[in-house]
Structures are given as C-alpha cells and as structure tokens.
C-alpha cells in the first residue's frame, strides 16, 4: 500500500509539472519610444525604451520608464500561440504568471479576459507599400495596416527587415504572413517605436498557461462577487446614503475635477487633444489654491489664468497641424462650456464624518472588517520548506539592469563580491541573503515577488544562524568583515 501511495504521488507530481513550459529567448531587441515634440511641453515622456526578448516559440516585452505603452505596463507582456498576456515575473525562479485583474468590468466581458488575441487591435487590412527605408543600419520594407478602434479605422505604418533572422514581426502582427525584424513603427497618434540595438540573450522563463488562467479567473470571480455585493448589499447602501446626508460635499462635481465628462466628441482626435490640454488648467487650479483642504482661495483668478493659457495651446495645436481648423473650433467650444460651468459652480463645504451617529459608524466599521477579510489572503508559513540550493535573483535578470541604480553598489556583480569561505554552503547562504535584500531595493522593477523574496530571506538568515557555531573561526571573521563592509 505504501509503494502504491508513493507511485500515485509521483504520477500526480509529473502530471502537474507537465503544464510548465520553458521558453528561451536568444535575442534582446531594444527600441526607443518617441512621441510628438509638442506633447513634451505638457508631459514628461523622455528616455522611454522597450525591450523585446525574441525566441522561437514566444516573445517577452518589458518597458523601461513610467509610461504604459500599447496596453502593457512595466511588468511586461508575453505572447505565444497568438495569445497576449500581461505578466509578472517571479524573481526566484524566472517563472511567468498572468498579472491579476484589478477590477471587474460589468457588461464588458472582453475587458475581463485573461489574455487578448491581438497586440495592435483588430487589424482590418494589411498591405505592402513597395517602399524601402534605411534606418540605424537596417534596410526595411514599409507596410500599412488599419486597426478598428471605437468603430473608427486608424492607420499605422511599420517597417520590417524581412531578411533578418530575428523574427519578432510574426508574434506582434500574427496571421498576416509577414516575417522579420520590426525596425520602426509609427501609429495613428504619431507615437513611434524605433530600433536602437540588438544583443544576444540567454534569458529563460517557465510559464504554466493553464494554471495562470485558472488563477486569473479565480481572482476575477472574487472581484465580481465584491462588485455585486457593493451594489446589492442593503446595509452598505444604507450606510453610504447616511454618509452622503452628512457630508454634503460637492467638490468632486467641480467641472475642473470632473473634466472627463466633457470629452464626448464624435471625433476621437478632438477628445484626445482635449484630454492632453485639460491637464494644464487642472494643474493651475491646484497651484493657485489649497484645494484639497480649504475653500477660500481666489477661484476666479485661477480660472481666468488657465482659460487664457488653454486658448493659446489650442491655437498652437492647430498651427502645428495636430488638429485642423474644424477640430480647433470644436475644441474651443468644449473648453468654453467647461469654463462657463466652472465659473457658475458653487462649492459646498460638507460636515465632518465624525458627526455620523454611533449606529451608522458601527455598521460602517463592520462592513469594512468583512470587506478586508474577503480581499486579503491569510498568511501561511512556508519559508522553512524553501530549498535555496538553486538561487535565482531579480538583480541577475537582464530585464532588471536599468533598475540596479536603486540598489546599493555591492548588488552589482554580487557573486564576485561574496568572500570565498572554506564552507561552500555558507557562501551560498550569504549570497542568497544579501541578494534577496538587493531584490527588495529594486521591487518597483516588476520582477520581484515580494512574499517569495521575504520567505527566501528568512530561510537564509535561519540557515546561517543554525550553522554559525559549527563554522571555522576564519570563516566567522570573514563573514563579520564582509557584512560590516556593506553600506
């Protein structure tokens, strides 16, 4: 019976691990992200780059900078078999997993899916233009493709080196019978990708697609239940009503704060220009007032200042060809209504939340406690079971190179810096301990699993402590000097 049990256990283990697949990427292609010069006046968008790690079976993208680009964030995206996943990386073992959903979109099922089936949008047409360009040492052929966005066709151009052995075009533009290296791409908003460099890569990651999708759907089910609870729970609704009766604070109805209500043109180009320009009057209003705390600032002065500036910006957009005369006229009319509504708006200061009666506050507190219990997972102690013989650190990951400036200098070339102890296992433990601390410094790189890093750190400290009495006097002295030398 015992042998049968172990046999079944081994079979189950093989079945589970069979879902994991290792993907290798032998090339790293770095692109610069460019935006129109006019936008740099209002937005900080300089020195933005994106890396595409290319392999035979998949492509991994990772952006460098603060801007999300084409739907993926700084954690990255991964595409294989015509599926595009937003992903995060477990730094200990280079394991990809789907980035969990942040919201449940009621009535918009496409927004709730764990992956997309396209990168640029729904491509309606794709054609070769029979023109060739030379850029940064590459010769490429131009293609034009139309994408359907909000029931409107948008035109993009892409230049592809079809003779190049690097083939990232087949992953980013699937089902179009085009292969090769994307050299440059300009979309309908004049944003662009321009190739900077190509390097060899030895990056390998594992990805369990089935389990990742299952985990994503479980998290989505929680968010859906939370959404439905918020809109059907009578107790919570009654508390919300009670709070509103006491606060009577209408600051968030201010047109300057609720400017998004005005971007309702049938012309998406007008809406896009509006959303870019309107951040300026909002900034001026914030600078000329202590808006979040008091209500006694010179509102009319701030409105006049921002209104005059807005007119000049619309004029400049039209002059530079970003919008035509008709679009400029519509844009001015939208801002005219925004400022009229803002000048007519009367601010009401609400009462303090502490004025709520005790019963309402008790119900609100109870609802908050049950909400937290529902959202956060209970801690489970697993760090003692970690095997740290095979160490994998985020600081050693190629995608973390640009983030190492946030970590102490000793985190660079860490393997060379750790002393050569006579006890080889001690060196392994010290390397892991210091490396996990370095990983915490670059947590914002998106490559660090916070809980797993803390667990590995605790395991290293425990192992070092347990064997400290048995190590040689010489190794103890080396350990003391090394740890004391770290900044």
N, C-alpha and C positions, 0 to 999 in steps of 0.2 A: 504493500500500500504506500509505503514511504517513497519507493522508487517511482511509482506511478505518479505520486504528487509532484515530485521534482521534475519528471518528464513533462507533465502538463504545464508546470510553471515555466519551464524553458521554452515550450512551444508558444505559450502566450507572450513571453518576452520577445521572441522572434517576430511574432505577428505584429506587435506594437511597434517595434523598431523598424519594421519594413516600410512604414509610412514615411520615415525620414529619407530625404534625398539630398545628396551633397552636390552643390553646384560650384564649379571652378570658373574663375574669371582671369584670363591671361592678359587682358589689355585694360588700361585705365585711360580714358579719353576725357580731357579737361576742356570745358567750354566757358567762355565769358558771357554773362548775361548783360545785354545792353538795352537801355530804354531811351526814348526821345530826350534830347537835351533839355527841352522845355520843362519836363517833369522833374528834373533835378533841382529846379528852383524851389519846389514845394515838398519834395520827398527825398529822403536820404537813401539812395539806391546805388551807391558806388561800390566797386570791388566785389561784385556778386559773381560767384562761379558755381558750376555744377560738374560733378564727375559722373561719367557713365562707365561702369565696370562691365566689360563685354565678355561673354563666354559662348560656348556652342549651344547651350540649352536655355540660357536666360540672360537678363540684363538687370543690373542693380544701379539705381540712380541715387545720388546723395548731393544735396545742395549745400553751398558754403555761403553763409550770410543770413540776414534776418528775413529775407523775403521768401514767401512761399511762391512756387513757380509751377504753373500748369497742374495744380491740384495736389502736389506732394510737398511735405514740409521738411524740416531739417533732419528728421529721422530717415527719410528716404522712401523709395518705391522699388518694387521688384516686379518684373514681368516675365512670364513663361507661359507657353501654350495659349497665347492671346488673352491672358488674364493679367490685369494690372492691379497690384496690391500696394496700399500704403503699409509700410512695415517699420518695425523697430528691431534692433539687434541686441541679443543677449551677449554682453561683452565677455562672459566667462568661456563660452564655447562657440562663439560666432554662429548662433542659431537665429534665424529669421522667424519672426512671428507677426501676424497681422496687427496693425495698430487698432486698438479697441475703439468702438464708436463713442463719440462724446454726447450725442443726442439721439433721440428717436424722432424721426420726421413723419408725423401723422399725415397720411394721404399721399406721401411722396416715396413710394417703395424703392424707386431707383436710388434714392439717397441713402437707403438703409442697407444696401447690398455690401457684402464683404470685399468685392472687387469690381472693377469696371472692365468692359470688353474693348476699350479703346483708350488712346492716350491723348490725342488732339481733339476728340469729339467725334461726332458722327460724320465720317467722310462721305460726301455725296459724289464727288468726281475727283479724278487724279490723272494728270496728263503731263507728258514731257514737253518742254518748251523749245527744244532743239537749240538751246543757247548754252555756252560753256563759260565758266569763270575760273580764275586763278586766285586762290586766297591762302595766305600763310604757307605757301609751298605745295598746296594741293590743287589739282585740277578736277573740277566737278561739273556735273550736268544739272541744269535747272529744271525743277518740276513745280507745277502749280496744283494745289488741291483746295477744294471748297469744303467747309465744315458748317453743319447746320447748328446754330446756336439761337435759342429762343425764337424758333421759326424764321430765322433770317440766315441767309448764306453769307459766310465770311471767307475771304480769300487769303491763303497763306502760300508762301514760296519756300522751297527747300532746295539746297544744292548738295548733290550726292556724288562722291567719288566712287563710281560703280566698279572700278578696277581694284579697289583696295581690298585686302584680305580681311580687314576688320569690318564686320557686318552688323552695325547697330541699327541700320535702317529697317531690317526685317522685323525687329522687335518693336520699334516705335511707330512704324507705319505698316502694320500687318495686312495681309490679304490684298496687296497692291502690286505684287510681282516686281518689286524693286529691291535690290541688294546693294550693299556697300556702306561706306563711311559717310555719315552726315557731317558736312563741312560747315555749313551755315544754314540758319533758318530764320525767317522773318515772318511774324504773324500779322494779322489784320490790324492790330493795335500798335504796330511798329516796334514791338518788343522783339528782341532777337537773340539767337544763340550763335556764337562764333568760336570756332575751334582754336584752342591755344596750344595744347601739347598732347602727345601720345606717349605713354610709358608702359613698360611691361608690368604685370601684376601677378602675384601669387595668392590672391585672396580666394578663400574657400568658405562657403557657408552651407549650413544644412537648413532645410525647410520642410516641415510637415504640413502640407497644404490642407489635408483633410481635418487634422486636429485644430489647426489655426482657424479654419472656417467654423468648426463646431464651437470653439471658444468665443469667437466673434458673435455668433448667433445667440449663445447663452447670455453674453453681456447685453446684447440688443434686447433680449427678452426682459431683462431686469429694467432697462431704461423704458421699455414700452409699458411695463407694469407700473413704474413710477409715474409715467406720463398720465396713464389712465387713472391712477389713484389721485393725482393732483386735480383732475377735472371731474371726479365723481365723488370724492370724499366730502360728505356734508359738513363734518366737523371742521376740516381745514378751510372749506369755503366760508363757513360762518365766522371763523377767526379772521380770515382775510377781509371780510366785509366790515368786521368790528375795527380792524386796524385802519382801514380806509376812512371810516367815520371819524376817527380821532386825529388822523394825520392831516387830512385836507391840504396836502402839499402838492401843488401842480407844477413844480419846477421842471419835471420831465416832459411836460406838454409844451414847453418853450420851443417855438419853431427853430431856434438856433441849435437846440439839442436834438430835436426830432426832425432834422433836415431831410432824413431819408424818405419822409412822406412826400417830398416834392420831386423826387426823381422818378416821375411817372410818364415820361415822354414815350411816344411810339417809336422814336428814333433812339436806339441804344447808344449811338455816338454822343448824343446830347446828354443822356443820363451819365455816361462815363465821364464826360468833361465836367458835368455838374458835381459829381462825387469827388473829383480831383480838386476842383476850385473851392468847394464849400468848406474844406478843412481850414482854410485861411480865416474866414470870419469867425469860425468856432474858436480858433486859437487866439484871435484878437479879443474876443469876448472874455476868454479865460484870463488873458494877461491884464486886461483893464478892470478886472473885478475879482473879488474873493467869492466867486460864485457858489462854491460848494458849502460855504459856511454862513455868509451874510447876504442880505438882500438890499443893502443901502448904497450900492455903487452907482456911478453915472452911466446908466444903461444906454441912454440916447446918444451920448458921446461915442461910446464903443460901436454902436450900430452905424453911425454916420461914417466913422473911420473905415470900418470893414466894407460898407457899401461902396464907397469911393474906390477902394482897392479892387474890389470884385469887378467893377466895370472896366478897369484898366486891364485886368487879366483876361477877361473875355475878349477884349479888343486885341490883345496880343495873340491869343489862340487863333483868332480869325486871320490876323496878319501873317502868321507863320504857316497857315494852311492846315492847321489841325482840325478846324471846322470851317464850313462855308458860311456865306452871309445869312442864308436862311436859318441855319442852325444857331448862329450867333444871336439872331433876333429872338428865336425861341428861348435860348438860354437866358438872355437878358430879361425876358418876360417872367421866366420862372423865378429868377432872383428878385425881380421887382415885387412879386407876390410874397416871397419869403420875407423880405424886409418889411413890407407893409404889415404882414401878420405879426412879425416880431415886435414892431413898434406899438401895435394895438394890444399886444399881450399884457395882461395884468398878472403879476406874480403874487401868489398867496403863500404866506408862511404858515406851515402846519404846526399842530401841537406836538409836544414831546410824547414819545411812545410810552414813557413811564406813567402817563395818565390813564392808560388802559386799566380796566378793573381787574382784580385779582383772578377772577374766574377765567376771563379770556386769556390772561397771561399763562395760567396753569395749563389750559388746553393747548396753547401755542407751544409751550415747553414740552408737553407730552408728545405732540406731533413731531417736534424737532428730534426728540430722542428716538422715536420709532423710525424716522427718516434716516438718521445716521446708522442705526442698527441694520437697516436694509441695504445701505450703499456700501459700507466698508466691511471687508472680509476680516474674519477673526484671525489673530496671529497663530501660526503653527510653527513650533520649534523643529527645525530640520537641519540646522547648521552643523551639528555633530556628525551627521551622516555623510557630509561632503568629502569627496576624495580629491585632494588638491595635487596629486602627482602630475596630472596634465594641466598645466596652468595656461589660461588664455586671458589676456588683459586687454582692455579697451585702448590703452596707450600704445599697444603694439599693432593696433588695427590701422590700416592705411587710411581709412576714412576719418581718423582722429588726428591726423597730422596737423591740421590748421588750428586745432584746439589746445595743443600742448603748451601754448604760451600762457594758458590759465593755470598751469600746474608748476610746481617747483622745478628748478633746473635738473635736480637729480632724477626726475622721472624720465628724462631723455637718456637713451642707452642704459637703461636700468640694469640689464644683465651684466654689463661690463663693470658697473659701479659696486655691485654687491661683493663683499670680500670672499676670498677662496677659503672657506672654513674646511678644517680637516674632516668634519662631519658633513658629508654631501647633502644629507636630508635637511640639515639646518640651513644651508644656503638656499635650498628650495623654499623652505618655510619663510625665511626672511624676505626673499624676493617676492613671494606672494603677498606677504603682509604689507610691504612698502608699496608694491604695485597696486593693491586694492585701494590704498589711501590715495595714490595718484589718480586712479579712476574716478574717485569721488570728486576730485578737483575739476575734472572735465565732464561732470554729469550732464551739463547742458549740450554736449555734443550729440546726444540722442543715441549713443552707443553703449550706455551704461545701464545695466539692470540694477536699480537701487537696492532692492531687497537681497538679490543674489550676491551683490558685492559686499553688503554688510555681513551676510552669513559667512562668506569666504574669509572676510577679515577676522571675524570672531573665531573661526576654526583655526586660522594661522596663529593667533595670539594664544589660544588654548594649547595647541601643539607645542609651541615654543616654551610655554610655561611648564608643561608636563615633562619635557626632556631637559630643562635647563640644568638641573642638578647633576645630570649624567654627562654633560659635555665637558670637554677639557678646559683647563684654566686659560690656555691660549685662545681658544675659541670664544670664551666669555669676554676676554679683554678685547678681541677684535669686534665682537658684537657691540660692546659698550662704546668703543671709539667710533664705529660706523653710525650707530643711531644718534650719537651726540653730534656728529658732523653734519647731519641733515638740518636744513634750515627750518 
